[in-house]
Structures are given as C-alpha cells and as structure tokens.
Amino acid sequence: MDVSENEDINRYDFPEDERINGRYDISDDEDRNLNHQEREYDNSEYEEEENKLELNQGMEFETWELAESYLNEYAKQQGFSFRKKRRILDPTDSTITRRRTYKCSHARTHEIQKVILEENRRDRDSEMIGCLWHINLSFPKSGNGVRINSIVGTHNHDMNPCITEIAPKFRKLTDKMLEKIKFWTIEGRLGIPTQYNLLVASFPNKVINKKDLSNAIQQFKKQVKPIKNDACQILTELYLKKDDDPRWIIKSRFDHRERRLNSLFWMSPDQVNAYERYHDIVIVDTMSKTNQFDMILMLIIVVDNNFRNIIVAAAILKDETEATFTWILQELKNSCDLTPTVLYFDADPALISAIKTNYPETHHFHCIFHIDLNLKKNLKGKLRDQFELFRAKFLEMRNSLCHKTFEIKWNTLIDEFPACEQYLTRALYPCKSSWACYAINQNFTAGIQSTQRVESTNKIIKDRLNRSSCLTDVIKKIQKIFNQQSKKAILNEYKNEIPTRGIPSIMDEYFPELDKILREYLTPQILQKQRDQMAQSLCYDVKLIEDWLPLLEVSILLMVDKKIISTCLK
C-alpha cells in the first residue's frame, strides 16, 4: 500500500466493511477512470430546490466525473475552492479509482522544508491555514456508483463570492478551449488579443485569464518549433517527392566548411508547366522574416492569361548578393530553357547584374513604386515643402510617351530643382530605359508598372509564416498557395468555356468579324480589354493628313502657357 507522507489513513472516516487493501496515489492529476464514460454534470435535477446545492453523507453519483462536477458547482455556490488530495486505486485494475479525498484549498499548514536562518527567508505568505473541510468518496465493488462516505463541512475562513474568478481550479482552461487555442495557434497563427476575443465569444459563461491564455499559447508554440536538423528534414521531404515524380527541380548550395545550407531552389512539375506557359512576364520579389534562420525568401511569379499571379519558383537564400542571384537565375535557365520577355523587380543592383549575365535579351524594368519610395527617402529632406510639386512633375516626365519629350522635361526638372540633380543623374538617369514609359511601352507588359501586384501574395505568406517558422513550413505554405492559385486558374478555364450570349454591342455593329476572331483566341479578361480599346477608338477625332512623310523627321512642340501638351511624332 502506497500512502502519502505525513498522512494517517485511519483519521479518514472510511467504514470498516469497505476498507480495501489497495494502492494509494497522491497525485493531483485528473482521474483516468476508463471504465466509465466521461460526461459533463447536469445540475438540472437540483435547480428545482431553489438552485441551492447540498452535500450529505450517503449521496450517490453514477461516475466520478459527475461527483466532481457536483462538487465544483457546490464549491462555486458556497465560495471556496478544493483540491484532490488522495486516491486509492483498485488492487487488480489500476485504471479504476475506488476512493478519493477532496480537501479545501486552505487545508493543512505550511511546513518549512529547508533549515534556513530566519533573516534569510523570503517574506512570502501561504494559503495553507489549516482548514478542516474535507470529503471522502468511494466507489465500492458492490455499489452502483460513487457514494459520499463522510464530510467535515466546517471552514476556518470566510467564503469568497468571487471564487470563480480567483481560484486557479475554476479559472483554468477546459479541454475544449485548449483544442481551439491549439488550432488557432498552430494553423491560424493568431495572437493573444484575437484569441481572447474569440474565447470570450465562444464561452461567455467562462472566466478567461489572459495570463493563462498566454501560457497555453506558448506551450503550443513549443510543439511546432523546428528540430535541429531542419535542413536535413526539408531536403529529405523534397527528394522523396522527386523520387515519386522525377520532374521535380531541386537545387541546393552548402557551406561545406560550416556544414550548413546556404541556398535552396525548387520547382514542382506543375510550376514548371506554368512557367513554360506564362514565361513572357516575370516578377521577382524577395521578403524577410519568414523563418527562424533569417534566410531570404525569393519568389518568381508570372501572370497568366486571366491576369492572376502564379508562383512558378521559390528559393531560400542566405544573402542577396550578385553571386547568389546569379546562381538562382542560372539554375532557372538550366531547368527551363526559356527566356522571359519582361522581368520586373525592385532595382536591386545585384539582381540587375545577375539578369544581364543570364538573360541579356530580357528587358528588365524597375518597379515605379520602389522608385517613388527612394525619392521620398533621398529627396524629401532636401526639398521639404516642394517635394510634392517635384514628385508630380517627376511622374509627368516619367509618363512621357516620346523620348525627346522625356529629355526636355528631364532638363526642365533639373533646372527647377537643382538640389535633386546629383541623385537623379547618378541613380536614375543611367537606367532611364528601365522605368520611363517611352521605353517600357515598346514591350508587352500586360499593363504592369510595379511589383505591387504581388503584395497580395506576400500578405498571404506573411500571415502564415513568421520568424519562428521552420524551413519545412516555408515550403509547405508556398506549395499550398501555388495549389490554390492553380485551382483558381483551372476553374477560370472551365468557366471561360461556358457559352454565353450578351446584348448587342458596338463590337457586333462595327467590328463583327474582328470580334469573332478575338473570341476564338482570347480569354474573357483579355477580350474585354481589346473591346474597351476598340470602343474607345470611336471617340477619337481623326484628321486625314495627305503629306505625312515630313512628319517623320520634324518634331513639333505645341506650347500653351509654357506647358507642353504635345510633342514629336517620330
């Protein structure tokens, strides 16, 4: 028989005829009575007695769970808390609890465990003040349920009407709440404020302490922390996929001296197919704070025939140097021997050099959004109140459709804002063909002027990944996003095949044959853009010019109030 220290079994009022040669377990853990189905206590039977609960010797309950649930409600009503003190298990079946003792949380008195000088002891109070309240319950073999054997119902302290908000026993999170917290933490990556509001709405009758919620969230976060050999695990998973389908493209670089993964590039078979189909316009974007190793996540995105983004390749990089970008683009070129027509990025000099090395025939254009941010960063302090005027004239110059007009407006801008001359001539003018409209509009860009269209994809990734994410999570989330994008593309293709009929339009009246050809080869999104252009052409004022050859060599500038409204026709 296993008995707790400083406990005398004979001072508990167990009847002699029910004394069992069992085993004692003084653990405060939850009961594990597997022979009885766990179910929540229903106190509807006791609400008839004016909702006043009582404890009497001889009361019986079907299971231990019902008995403890009744004790919980009784303690809440009275204003005190109790704890499990002792448990006697069945000698032949350790899963069955035969006897249990519950004591008030203020029971016993604090006994000093260490011999310490009085002046060295911490000044700390104890809740153990020797309260005598306790109750003994048993589950005899010959009985039909759990029965109260004896009760000592006196307390040496006042009852607390707010015990449900103070006592840890009543304040602790239930199993259902912990399941929701685990799901929200691991799958949803929700923070404490959001989870707290959801719990309050889901369990309005339960007192929820934010500290307990924070502790639970931290415990679940520990379960998803990566193991030390995260790089080994990610490579194992990828190469297992390659064994199942050899079309997977997996390239890696290692620092053999430090024995660590430096860079990883991968493409799934479906991503390879998407890149082969939509490689005309490529957008390259990088982001940080997506994994616990502070490695850079690089995405290669294309635009499909429905103007939707598709992630066709991804890479995890140690740094953003020219050598790293050159390696990535070289692996992409070797894996898919295709040359993009247009490539957009954020004007990183290292990436520019890598593109010129691997794709010399590709037109690389800079994101106008990042150019605008750099203008604010470098020139707003110099121009102060004049910055907005400068920015408006800079964008007007950038949108010029003729090279000569662009040059005229550039010189005018430099003369009007001399403080900007050094930055503009050093950083922007040498690469003007990568951001000025007169050069960009000579290529098919699908109307793209910046990398802003990928920010929605970045937002989805940022919501699912953070600095605590492991590398395996990064790959899983990227592939999940690509699968969602592919599913949308397939649904759009099926939707486009559905025959439709609209009301008569300008196309049917003026361009019926042309519209018939366009409907045969274009998707609805592209078709609508062509129809808009054709409809707009009817609003043009046209004048027939007989002698038009001299116009090819003459530049015409129309000045109205010293403002250019038209420029060369060459």
Steps between C-alpha positions, in 0.01 A plus 500: 500500500633839395417777751587869484756652736365637832157354424323255731239295320321413825397862557272483193157372575483203266265224618672185620303271270623695198870516589694381195853380475563726204775730380518872584593766249528857629528659157285801428455389139160449340325167554546244226199282564479326163212272603258790518415732215591863569209737481429845634294537811141614449367684805148536366374257769617731775371823354155403625617558860550872446842433344647434846739207500568289808742224596373219716656176613370212290439702179579296191615589146528281194865582423796683646460767235145577611605505863784745440281716278245520781773591748620774265154656482457468875836668569426783258166557668650498850803709407804277553732279300620146560769267371545127455702367787507121488394218271477126565512281191353156455766238587421292191425778250702821536270687261215493752488745789343353812535787747578868477544778755440867419627776730450874517775693324583661838554162668816403688761744620822600334800306627850626429692247294845658532692610806563866424578786732204719575660810351571317172144381440283662239208701628228301327152404618338158466134414439530184711339610828380165633140493377329178612246465215535171313279236345559128444339315208518134401410280208448157657497183297156408627350846447327659201703822496709752693381565855583766761637321807571790731511880506669756720315813388656773714740768376730728702480781245237716333336396176594697186212585260753566217672164534434408134715793387777447754552128555730339239286185513192677363696739283701242307431442132284202412595227252267648236659841543850354475405323176387830350812681625722230349323528163511881499867504603638237263275536197377858527804656672270733691628721778381537858251789442323323215485165678375665819211665315412171329504310829281757674249475215512118492482451880303794642445332839868420556749733669810522277828633633738644243802368685365145484426551131852627438652198676288262292600671175868476592466129576345432159764711327768275647337203328557650155857616556734347243746233588873562471537315171234708324708529181541122489127452545406746227740342250377152588139598436585668169709212369229253598263700278761491224517120534123484446512746209841561332372824348556678832787752481705525821830688516699575815826664608692422817774655704713188536725658757215591734285207380191712451247566227564829319239502221215282382305530173200284410223467241221242493395338169185714487705812560732404214197465272365838609837667437524348153154630423518851648870595498449822300467722809692407815501683833777436753444594861680429826380513860647450845372390843347179365708247695699472820834484318457853350544361149359698208197363319508570125190453284485483121150585385336509157170645377260258333246569224241598762728768652559291813828441679654153506807406705711294259821475705629579847834510673641538849817710501766581756563846351407729210837525327566493128652150525185365667263658247720378214482145636119514529447635148753256356316206659169634368648533151652151510178344628269679255679611187271799452574873490249741655399796286460741791626475856391731783683547831585770757816642332747303710846554340606144581192359329546731199850368446383138539223554242738652249728199541237227462229670293666769286204507259240552772366852559534566873276775635510665840201522730368858498369452854851435635636792296242724664600373844865575425409852389331563834793352686772696320337828396218586736741634759664726243186633333274512807179684396587481131524121496137436395537745208825328400338156526209603277733639231726195526206266435386721213847473350511126559165453318623673185433288193776653288873489568560863403217619721648299784840668452347848489304443817802344668712810435217723616471298822873528567495878444198550727629276780882519498524331842384175338748502213766286665263222605302497174802495271680240710222255588222537242619648172747221408217242520221720356405235244396274790242733652399766244174435315640585155725189530268273697205543263700350216460159665208288606463545877130418557466847649742424786704794628611372840530192717201612707278231351698238695437673833177302540702180473754638745221583745374141490851369563565747783176395669609135498872533565703693754841501665420182694413295188725213398613439144260210452212736580628745236493239223162361607339844506649602164378180335158539661466853361606377155242220515231755581612720210500203263153400611369851429665494156336166416161625618539812285581290196190289548297812564629658181383198302138556606314645197348843563295750308479872566302793376596660166802726539732724299708195412204327335410809301837633386755219545307171474764301308788624713308430819429146381871432455584652839239288676658189352852563629474728807385441854211715628733728699729573205202522264337765715815714490509478119133592479558801724776621269282450193210684662730786596621531142154624401553806717820611324501816287664399173644728237638367173854626428600473138860612528617296799859411401656823635347425840741212547794738513352809667428539870201718577461662841177675584543740791203631693584716804854356491365149548559223249178329396628316193840396374683333214327253277812307413 
